[in-house]
Amino acid sequence: MLREAMGDAVVDHYVRAAEVELEDFDRVVTDYEVARGFERS
């Protein structure tokens, strides 16, 4: 539906933007994650 309404280029742009955001999120370990990891070990 979105591809039909907005076109492939717009949808592809938003999909790639979401992928970049997830890649950045996966690259960073937060202080909470570190602390939580030490609690469990």
C-alpha positions in Angstrom: 0.0 0.0 0.0 2.7 2.5 0.9 4.8 1.7 -2.2 1.7 2.4 -4.3 0.9 5.6 -2.4 4.5 7.1 -2.0 6.6 5.2 -4.5 9.5 2.8 -4.1 12.2 5.4 -3.5 10.5 6.9 -0.5 9.7 3.5 1.1 13.3 2.3 0.4 14.7 5.4 2.0 12.7 4.9 5.2 13.5 1.2 5.3 17.2 2.0 5.0 17.0 4.7 7.7 15.5 2.2 10.1 18.2 -0.3 9.3 20.9 2.3 10.0 19.3 3.2 13.3 19.1 -0.5 14.3 22.8 -1.0 13.3 23.8 1.9 15.5 21.7 0.6 18.4 23.3 -2.8 18.1 26.8 -1.3 18.1 26.4 0.4 21.5 26.4 -1.3 24.9 24.7 0.8 27.5 25.7 1.2 31.2 22.5 -0.6 32.1 23.3 -3.6 29.9 26.8 -3.8 31.4 25.5 -3.6 35.0 22.8 -6.2 34.2 25.3 -8.5 32.6 27.5 -8.4 35.8 24.5 -9.1 38.0 23.7 -12.3 36.1 27.2 -13.7 36.0 
